[in-house]
Amino acid sequence: MTTAKAQARTINLAFTGASGAQYGLRLLQCLVAAGCRVHVMISRAAQVVIATETDLKLPGTPPAMQEALSEWSGAEQGQVIVFGREDWFAPPASGSGEKAPLVICPCSTGTLSALATGASNNLIERAGDVALKERRPLILVPREAPYSEVHLENMLKLTRMGAVIMPASPGFYHSPGSIEDLVDFVVARLLDHLDIPQDLMPRWGQERADRRSGN
């Protein structure tokens, strides 16, 4: 694992039904490697996408899902906690719960709409609503093309509320040699925004700066 160790902290991570499950799963892997405790929320549609896009087959119940994701990511006992879709007593469901950033990766356009209008029909939507009202870091990773006017208006509205919209749009200036390199590009940017040290991708201009300093 290439992610540097960080101080133990909690990150809320939600998967919804957009394409791009690999981004969220790789982020989970890196957060675990960094020593974070990860509160995971997975929509029904996300389960379908994960099964379609990856070899990971998740069981249906939160406890079984927690065991599967913990084993898959190499997490220690209690490091990955999976909450059900209507677990209103989960910490992300309340402003008086543990203060933690929320990343929705991937973020469906339906979830964008729900967050932009204040809907709280499930735990993921409620967690996003809490992040917005409590002014906590909220990072949304949509993966859709093209975007309709509705999608763009919702993203603008959420940006004005304080959310960070980070589309799953990998760059190519690091000369990627594999799909994994493209996934890591986006995940590295997410880790940067979460203030978690990472060495998945070199910093822009770092190589040039190292040459000038003689390193």
N, C-alpha and C positions, 0 to 999 in steps of 0.2 A: 504494500500500500504506500502511496506516494505522499499522502497528506501529513503535514507536520502536526505534532501534538499541540493541543490548545488546552487552556484551563477548562475544567469540567463546567458545562453550562447546558441549559435546555434549549432545544430548537423544536418548534412545532412544524411538522411536515405533512402536507396533505397532497394526495393524488386524486385528480379528477379525470373525467373521461375524454380528454384530448389525446391525440397522438403524441408520442414522445415520452413514454413511460421510462425509457432508458435514462433520461436526464434525472428524473426523480430517484430512481434506484441507485444510480451512481452517486448522487448527492447523499443519499442515506448511507451508502458504503463509506464515503469520505467523512461524514459527520461521526460515524461510529469510530473510524480510525483516529479521528481527532479527539476522541474521548468525550464527546458530547452525549448527553441523554436526549433521546429523540422520541417525541410524542407523535405517533403516526395516525393519520386518518385517511381512509381509503373509501371512495364512493363505489357504488355497484358498477357503474360504467367503467371506472378505473380498473376494477378487477378484470373486466372483459378485455380492456386494452392491454393490460399487463400480460394476460394469457395469450393474446394475439401477437404481440410484438416481441415477447421474450420467451425463454424456456422456463420461466418461473411460474409455477401453478400454485396460486394461493388458496388455502382452504377457506371455508365460508364464515367461520366464527372468529371474533377478535382474538380469543386466547390461542387458537390454533394458528391464526395468521401471525400473531406475535412470535410464536415459537418458530415458525417457518422463516420469517424475516430476520430474526435474531441469528438463527443458524446460517442463513444465506450471507448475512453481512459480517459475520464473525463477532457479533456483539457479546458482551458479558451479560450475565444474568441481570435483568432489570434495566438494562441500558436502552433497549427499544421497548416502548409500550404502545400497544395498538388500542385505540378507542373505537367503540361502535358508532354507527351513524347517528344514533339518537341517545348517546350517553351524555346527558345534560349535566352530569356531575363531574365530567372530565375537566381538568384544569383549564384547557383552552376555551371553555364555554363561559367563563366569567371574568370580569375585570378584576375581581378579587383573587383570582387564581394566580399561579406563578407567572411573573412577567417574562415573556419569551417572544422572540421573533416568530413570525409565521411565514413559511414559504409554501405556496401552492404550485406544485410542479409535477406534471403539467397542469395548466389551468384552462379548463374548457371555457368557451364563450358563454355558455349557460351560467357558469359560476361567476364570470365577470358581470353578467347582467344581475345576478342575485346580489352580489356585493354592492354594485352601484345603486341598487334600489333599496337596500337594507333588508332584504329577505333573510330569514333565519330558519329555513325549513329543515335543516339537518345540522349536524355538528360542524361540518366544514364551513358552511355559510355563517353559522353563529360565531365560530372562531375568527373568521374574517371580519365580521361586524365588531367583535370585541377589539381586535387589533386596531381597527380604524378609530373607534371611539376613545380608546385608551392611548392613542397616538404611539402605538408600538410598531416596530418595523414589520412591514407587510410587503413581500415580494411575490409578484404574480408572473408566471412563466407561460404565456399563451403560445400555442402552436397551431396556427390556422393560416390559410391563404386561399383567396385574398380576404382581407378584412372588409366587412360591410360598414356602412355609415354607423349602424347601431353599435358594432364592435368598437369602432374608433371613438364614438361618443362616450361609451362606457369606460374605455381606457383613459380618456381625457378626464372624465369625472373622477375616477379613482385616483389618478395622478394628482389632481387638485386636492383630494382628501389626504394625500400623504403616502399613498402606495407607490411602490416602484414597479413599473411595468418592464419586464425583461424578456422580450420574445426569444424563443429558442432559435436564435439566428447565429450560428457559429461563424467565426471569421476564418480566413484562409492564409493570413500573413505568417502563421507559424508553420507553414508547409505540412499540413496534416497528412499522415500516411495511412490512416485507418478511420473507420467510423468511430472507434473509441476515442481517437484524438479530437474529433469534432464534438463528441459528447463532453469530453473533458474541458474543452474551451468554454462552453456554457457553464459547466459546473464550477470551474475556477472563478468565473465572474460572480457566481452566486456566493461562493465562499468568501470572496473579497467583500461583498456587501454585508455579509454576516460577521465581518471582522474575525474570520477564522484563518489562521496561517495556512497557506497552501503552496505546493510546488508542482502542481499539475501543468501549469503553463508559465513560461518565463515572462517577466515584466516587460512591457513595451520599452525599448531603449536600453534595457539592462545590459545586454551583451555589449553594446557600444560603450556604455559607461564603464563596464569592467575592463574593456580593452584600454580605454584612456587612463584608467587608474592603475593598470598593470596587473590586475587580478586575473 
